[in-house]
Structures are given as structure tokens and as C-alpha cells.
């Protein structure tokens, strides 16, 4: 007889308790982002348990009356929704191993760390052997978003596990997005961060060009931040459901074609200025080549 799937809502549990009820939250990893995230759970009705390898990081929580556990296993003895915000894949694996030594079936582990694309599925399979759900739950928004409770959380996992974390995670995030099965959250975060750091490279190049042209860089920064706030910045073009070429009859095609024409003109002008001033612009050169396809309106 086939065993029931413990991760299917409504399935016979056979030792796997329901995860729909509110419960104690654990938080492991109280660094620059983890601390403000955990701070927003101080008055969580089910209670909060924290843990960090650096004892001093837990002291403010202890002073606020929060229970402190010495190890990840100690957190798992008290909490059944456990956030993990540590540095890298190795630390995540070590923490998850510790949690699984004491976790009760039905516990949900949410890995907020940004890890390799294949790590969440591997750890989820290991957790399932213990009747434990694992979500990859990377966050976007940085320290400011964590402090203000306006992070975006990108969840990969089962519907049932996601349902268990929505309410507590809503304390530190204004967007809690279920983007797919285990691993989807991490893949989405890697794509999102590609935008950030590729844009940083472009900004660095723009700074070199502007500086060579005698432009005040601080004022230029003010203008860029202002106009990105108005227009939505690079993410404003991410409104298509596919990265494929826009069909000729798509209502957005004229808008994106116009954007391509403006972009190619302005990139040509920037490249000409760079040549005049002796400033190499490799990011702009690549952008000029890739812009049309990126917008979904490649040249025929």
C-alpha cells in the first residue's frame, strides 16, 4: 500500500500533523538582515525562539524576554516554523542537519539565505525523510526592507508549507510570493539579483563617463534615484509573461519598439561620448547589442 503524501493538504497524516495552525517561530541567524527580521516577530502570539553562533547577537532578544536556544536542535525542540538566515550553503546545511535531529514531523524550515540553485531541493529531500517541510524563502529588500517590514519573500515549496508561514512572514515582508515548487524561490532570487548587480556595473561605467565629462556625480546620483522612483527603474520592463519575441499583434509591441529606438539612439550617443573622451564602455557596448532582444523586439 502506498504511503500518503504528508505534504498534500487534507491527506491522511499517518504521523504527520497538520501545519495549518499558528505555532512558535524559531529564527536562526541574527546578522544584519536576520536581526531586524526577527525583531518584527518579538510579539508573535505563538512565541519566538532565537539562536546565533555569536552569543552577543542574542542578548538584546533575551533582554526583551525572548527565549534563546544554544543550538539549532534547541530551536527545533521549541518551534515548528523555523527561519534560517545564515551566510552560505555550508552553514545552511549544517543548521538544517541540526534542526532535523530534534524537529517534530510537520515542522517547516524556511531557508532565507541565498544559496546555490540545487541546494534547496537536496535539503528538502533530506528533510522529507524526517517528515519535515523545507521551503526556500530568500528575501529581497536588504536591511532597509527588513527594518521597515517591507521585504519581498520568494517562496518555493508546497502549498501547505507556504500557508503555515504566510502570517508570521507578513510581519517582516509586504510581499510573500509563492513562486513555485522547492527551488523556485532561489532561482527567482538569483534572477532578481542579476538585475541589481548588472545595474551596479552599468552605474560604475556611467560614473566614469560622467566624471570624464565634468558632471557632478552626487547630483547625477540624485537624478537617477529620483527618476527610477518615478519610472520603476529596470524592473519596469518586466511586464511580459515570456522572454520570447513579442508577437506582431501584441498590444505592447509598439511601446517596446519605441523604447528600443530611444534606447539604441541614447546608447549610440553615450558610446560616441565615451570614444571622444577616451572612456571605455564595455557594458554600454553589450547593452547596445542586447537591448532589442531584451525588450522582445529584436531587429528582423
C-alpha positions in Angstrom: 0.0 0.0 0.0 1.4 3.4 -1.0 2.0 5.8 2.0 0.0 9.0 1.9 1.9 12.1 0.9 2.4 14.2 4.1 2.8 17.3 2.1 -0.6 17.2 0.4 -3.3 19.3 2.2 -6.0 17.0 3.5 -4.0 13.8 3.0 -4.1 11.2 5.8 -1.3 12.3 8.1 -0.1 8.9 9.3 2.2 10.5 11.8 2.5 13.9 10.1 0.5 16.5 12.0 -1.3 19.4 10.2 0.7 22.5 9.8 -2.2 24.9 9.4 -2.4 26.1 13.0 -0.2 29.0 14.3 2.8 27.9 16.3 6.1 29.0 17.8 8.5 30.6 15.4 12.3 30.0 15.6 14.9 32.3 14.0 18.4 31.1 13.4 21.0 33.7 12.2 20.8 37.2 13.7 23.1 39.1 11.3 22.5 42.4 9.6 19.3 41.2 7.9 18.2 38.5 10.3 18.1 40.7 13.4 15.6 43.2 12.1 13.5 40.4 10.6 13.4 38.6 14.0 12.7 41.9 15.8 9.4 42.2 13.9 8.4 38.8 15.5 9.0 39.9 19.1 5.3 40.0 19.9 4.3 37.0 17.7 1.4 35.3 19.5 2.9 31.8 19.3 6.2 32.9 20.7 9.7 33.4 19.3 12.9 31.4 19.9 16.2 32.7 18.5 19.7 31.3 18.0 23.0 32.6 16.7 26.6 31.3 16.8 27.6 34.7 18.3 26.1 34.9 21.8 26.2 38.7 21.8 23.7 38.7 18.9 21.0 37.0 21.1 21.5 39.3 24.1 19.0 42.0 23.0 16.4 39.3 22.4 17.0 37.8 25.8 16.6 41.2 27.4 13.2 41.6 25.6 12.0 38.3 27.1 12.6 36.1 24.0 13.7 32.5 24.6 17.3 31.8 23.4 18.4 28.4 22.2 22.1 27.4 22.2 21.8 25.2 19.1 19.6 24.7 16.0 18.4 21.5 17.7 17.3 23.5 20.7 15.3 25.8 18.4 13.6 22.7 16.9 12.6 21.4 20.3 10.5 24.5 20.8 9.5 25.8 17.4 7.7 24.3 14.4 8.2 27.2 11.9 12.0 27.9 11.7 13.6 30.6 9.7 17.2 30.2 8.7 19.3 33.3 7.7 22.9 32.3 7.7 25.8 33.0 5.4 26.2 30.3 2.8 25.4 26.8 1.6 27.7 25.1 4.1 26.2 26.9 7.1 22.6 26.3 5.8 23.4 22.5 5.5 24.9 22.5 9.0 21.9 24.3 10.5 19.4 22.1 8.8 21.2 19.0 9.9 21.0 20.3 13.5 17.3 21.1 13.2 16.5 17.6 11.9 17.9 15.9 14.9 15.1 17.3 17.1 12.3 18.5 14.7 8.9 17.0 15.1 7.1 15.9 11.9 5.2 18.7 10.3 7.9 21.3 11.2 8.5 23.9 8.4 12.1 25.1 7.8 12.4 28.2 5.7 15.8 29.0 4.3 16.1 32.7 3.7 19.8 32.6 2.7 20.7 32.9 -0.9 22.3 29.6 -1.9 23.1 27.5 -5.0 20.2 26.7 -7.2 20.3 22.9 -6.4 20.7 23.2 -2.6 17.0 23.7 -1.6 15.8 20.5 -3.4 18.6 18.5 -1.8 17.8 19.7 1.7 14.1 19.3 1.1 14.6 15.7 0.2 16.6 15.1 3.4 14.0 17.0 5.5 11.2 14.9 4.0 12.8 11.8 5.4 12.0 13.2 8.8 8.5 14.3 7.9 9.7 18.0 7.8 8.8 20.5 5.1 11.6 22.7 3.7 10.9 25.9 1.8 13.5 28.1 0.1 12.5 31.6 1.1 15.1 34.1 0.0 14.3 37.7 0.7 14.8 40.9 -1.4 14.9 44.4 0.0 18.0 44.5 2.1 18.5 46.0 5.6 16.0 48.8 5.0 13.3 46.4 3.9 13.9 44.1 6.9 13.9 47.1 9.3 10.7 48.5 7.8 8.9 45.2 7.3 8.7 45.7 3.6 10.8 42.8 2.3 9.7 40.6 -0.5 9.9 36.8 0.3 10.2 34.4 -2.7 8.8 31.0 -1.6 9.5 27.7 -3.2 7.6 24.7 -1.7 4.3 23.1 -1.2 1.0 25.0 -0.8 0.6 23.6 2.7 4.0 24.7 3.9 3.6 28.1 2.4 0.2 28.5 4.2 2.0 27.9 7.5 4.4 30.8 7.1 2.4 33.5 5.4 1.2 35.1 8.6 4.5 35.2 10.5 6.4 36.2 7.4 3.9 39.0 6.8 5.4 40.7 9.9 8.7 41.4 8.0 7.5 41.3 4.4 4.9 43.2 2.4 5.2 40.7 -0.4 5.1 36.9 0.4 5.2 35.4 -3.1 4.8 31.6 -3.7 6.7 31.3 -7.0 6.7 27.5 -7.4 8.0 24.2 -6.0 11.1 23.9 -3.9 14.0 25.6 -5.5 11.9 28.2 -7.4 12.4 30.8 -4.7 16.1 30.6 -5.1 16.1 30.7 -8.8 13.8 33.8 -8.8 16.2 35.5 -6.3 19.2 34.8 -8.4 17.5 36.3 -11.4 16.4 39.3 -9.3 19.9 39.9 -8.1 21.3 39.7 -11.6 19.3 42.9 -12.3 20.8 44.6 -9.2 24.4 43.8 -9.8 24.4 44.1 -13.5 22.9 47.6 -12.9 25.7 48.4 -10.5 28.2 47.6 -13.2 26.4 49.9 -15.5 26.3 52.7 -12.9 30.0 52.3 -12.3 30.6 52.7 -16.1 28.2 55.7 -16.2 30.1 57.3 -13.3 33.4 57.0 -15.2 31.8 58.6 -18.3 30.1 61.4 -16.4 33.3 62.2 -14.4 35.4 62.4 -17.5 32.7 64.8 -18.9 32.9 67.0 -15.8 29.5 66.1 -14.4 28.8 66.3 -10.6 28.4 62.7 -9.6 26.4 63.4 -6.5 23.8 65.4 -8.4 23.7 62.7 -11.1 23.0 60.1 -8.4 20.1 62.3 -7.1 18.6 62.4 -10.6 19.0 58.6 -11.2 17.3 57.7 -7.9 14.5 60.2 -8.5 13.7 59.1 -12.0 14.0 55.4 -11.1 11.5 56.0 -8.4 9.2 57.7 -10.9 9.6 55.2 -13.7 10.2 52.0 -11.8 13.8 51.6 -13.0 15.0 48.5 -14.8 12.1 46.4 -13.4 9.6 48.5 -15.2 10.0 46.5 -18.4 9.4 43.2 -16.7 5.7 43.1 -17.5 5.7 40.3 -20.2 4.8 36.7 -19.3 7.6 35.4 -21.6 11.1 36.4 -22.6 10.3 35.4 -26.2 9.8 37.8 -29.1 6.6 39.9 -28.8 4.1 38.8 -31.4 3.3 41.4 -34.1 -0.3 41.8 -32.8 0.7 42.2 -29.1 -0.6 45.5 -27.7 2.8 46.2 -26.0 4.8 45.8 -29.2 4.6 49.4 -30.3 5.6 50.6 -26.8 8.6 48.3 -26.6 9.6 49.2 -30.2 9.6 52.9 -29.3 11.6 52.1 -26.2 14.1 50.2 -28.3 14.5 53.1 -30.7 15.1 55.6 -27.9 17.5 53.3 -26.1 19.6 52.5 -29.1 19.8 56.2 -30.0 20.9 57.2 -26.5 23.4 54.3 -26.2 24.9 55.3 -29.5 25.3 58.9 -28.2 26.8 57.6 -24.9 29.3 55.4 -26.9 30.2 58.3 -29.1 30.9 60.5 -26.0 33.0 57.7 -24.5 35.1 57.5 -27.7 35.5 61.3 -27.7 36.7 61.3 -24.0 38.7 58.1 -24.2 36.5 56.2 -21.8 35.9 52.5 -22.5 32.3 51.5 -22.1 32.0 47.6 -22.3 28.7 47.5 -20.5 27.2 50.0 -22.8 28.6 48.2 -25.9 27.0 44.9 -24.8 23.7 46.7 -23.9 23.6 48.2 -27.4 23.9 44.7 -28.9 21.4 43.0 -26.5 18.8 45.8 -25.9 16.4 44.9 -28.8 16.2 41.2 -27.9 15.9 42.1 -24.2 12.9 44.1 -25.0 11.3 41.3 -27.0 11.5 43.3 -30.2 14.7 42.1 -32.0 15.6 43.5 -35.4 14.4 41.4 -38.3 
